[in-house]
Amino acid sequence: MHPRLRGHPTDYARFGALALQRAGHDTPVQAGVRHGDKESTADLEWPSQDPTLLQVLDGNRITEDGAEAVALAYASSSAGWVMKRRLQRSESADWLLHHEERWLALEVSGVATGDPWARLEDKKRQVARCSLAAERLAIVIAFDRPDILADSP
């Protein structure tokens, strides 16, 4: 989990864990990573969560917030991006990240099951509309596989 999210009102790590557990994964699990034309893997590890939470929490929130947890951890660990702020809906991305002298507008989505590639294309189109002076990246987390898909518009 990204260090700036510790103590945040949304417990992203918990939602990431629940989304992965809901998909039948035990910790740790190896995720496939496809970032542009590069393929690799990433080890995902989390504190196990009480599965009864899946019966009382909103499934869409689990998927969305869980995807943000995995995506922010990936952006931080793979390229050193540091979260600066949550963007507003009108800014066409979810997060503004910073690394050295560079800025990144990050759009994130998750899918519990099914084909994540069409979702990635939608998110690339969305982040391309971001008006900030920043690089742009879309990340989709496919929890059932699990896969991390990332690409720029």
C-alpha positions in Angstrom: 0.0 0.0 0.0 1.2 3.5 -0.8 2.5 5.1 2.4 0.5 8.3 2.0 -2.8 6.3 2.1 -2.1 5.0 5.6 -4.8 6.4 7.9 -7.0 7.4 4.9 -10.7 7.1 5.6 -10.9 4.5 2.9 -8.9 1.4 3.9 -7.6 0.7 0.4 -5.4 -2.2 1.6 -8.5 -3.9 3.1 -10.5 -3.5 -0.1 -7.6 -4.8 -2.2 -7.3 -7.9 0.0 -11.1 -8.4 -0.1 -11.2 -8.1 -3.9 -8.4 -10.7 -4.3 -9.9 -13.0 -1.7 -13.4 -12.8 -3.3 -11.7 -14.0 -6.6 -10.4 -17.0 -4.8 -6.8 -16.0 -4.3 -4.7 -16.7 -1.2 -1.9 -14.4 -0.1 0.6 -14.2 -1.7 -0.4 -14.5 -5.3 1.6 -13.7 -8.5 -0.1 -11.3 -10.9 0.6 -11.0 -14.5 1.7 -7.5 -15.5 1.3 -6.0 -19.0 2.5 -2.4 -19.2 2.4 -1.3 -22.7 4.3 -3.9 -24.7 6.2 -5.2 -21.7 5.2 -8.3 -19.8 6.3 -9.3 -16.3 4.9 -10.5 -13.0 4.3 -8.9 -9.6 3.9 -10.6 -6.2 0.8 -9.4 -4.4 0.7 -9.9 -0.6 -1.9 -8.8 1.9 -3.2 -9.4 5.4 -6.1 -11.8 5.1 -9.5 -10.3 5.7 -12.6 -11.6 7.4 -14.6 -13.1 4.4 -17.9 -12.1 6.1 -17.1 -8.5 5.2 -18.0 -9.5 1.6 -21.6 -10.0 2.7 -21.9 -6.5 4.2 -19.8 -4.3 2.0 -20.8 -3.0 -1.5 -19.3 -5.3 -4.2 -18.6 -2.4 -6.6 -16.8 -0.4 -3.9 -14.7 -3.5 -3.1 -13.7 -3.7 -6.8 -13.1 0.0 -7.3 -11.2 0.7 -4.1 -9.4 -2.6 -4.4 -8.2 -1.7 -7.9 -7.0 1.6 -6.6 -5.0 -0.1 -3.9 -3.3 -2.4 -6.3 -2.7 0.2 -9.0 -1.2 2.8 -6.6 1.1 0.1 -5.1 2.1 -0.9 -8.6 2.8 2.7 -9.7 4.9 3.3 -6.5 6.9 0.1 -6.5 7.5 -0.2 -10.3 8.4 3.4 -11.1 8.7 5.4 -7.8 5.5 7.5 -8.3 4.3 9.2 -5.2 0.7 10.1 -4.7 0.1 13.8 -4.3 -3.7 14.1 -4.4 -7.0 12.6 -5.4 -8.3 14.4 -8.6 -11.8 15.7 -9.0 -14.2 14.0 -11.4 -14.0 16.9 -13.8 -10.2 16.3 -14.2 -10.8 13.0 -16.1 -8.4 10.9 -13.9 -8.4 9.5 -10.4 -5.0 10.5 -9.0 -2.1 12.9 -9.5 1.3 11.3 -8.9 4.8 12.9 -8.8 8.3 11.5 -9.3 11.3 13.7 -9.5 10.3 16.5 -11.9 7.5 14.5 -13.6 3.8 14.4 -13.0 1.4 11.6 -13.8 -2.4 11.6 -14.2 -3.5 8.1 -13.3 -6.9 6.6 -14.1 -7.8 3.3 -12.4 -10.5 0.7 -12.8 -11.0 -2.9 -11.8 -13.0 -5.8 -13.1 -14.0 -8.7 -10.8 -14.4 -11.1 -13.7 -14.3 -11.0 -17.5 -12.2 -9.4 -20.2 -10.3 -6.3 -18.9 -8.9 -5.1 -22.3 -12.0 -3.2 -23.4 -12.1 -1.5 -20.0 -8.4 -0.5 -20.4 -9.2 1.1 -23.8 -12.1 3.1 -22.1 -9.8 4.3 -19.4 -7.1 5.3 -21.8 -9.7 7.4 -23.7 -10.8 9.0 -20.4 -7.3 9.9 -19.1 -6.4 11.3 -22.5 -9.0 14.0 -21.8 -7.2 15.1 -18.6 -6.3 18.8 -18.9 -3.4 18.7 -16.4 0.2 19.2 -17.6 1.1 15.6 -16.8 1.9 12.3 -18.4 -1.1 10.0 -18.5 -1.6 6.3 -17.6 -4.5 4.0 -17.3 -4.4 0.9 -15.1 -7.0 -1.9 -14.9 -6.8 -4.6 -12.3 -8.4 -7.9 -13.4 -9.0 -9.6 -10.0 -10.0 -13.0 -11.3 -6.7 -13.7 -13.1 -5.1 -11.6 -11.4 -3.6 -9.2 -13.9 -2.3 -5.6 -13.8 -2.9 -4.0 -17.2 -1.3 -0.5 -17.8 -1.0 1.6 -20.8 -0.8 5.3 -21.9 -3.2 6.8 -24.4 
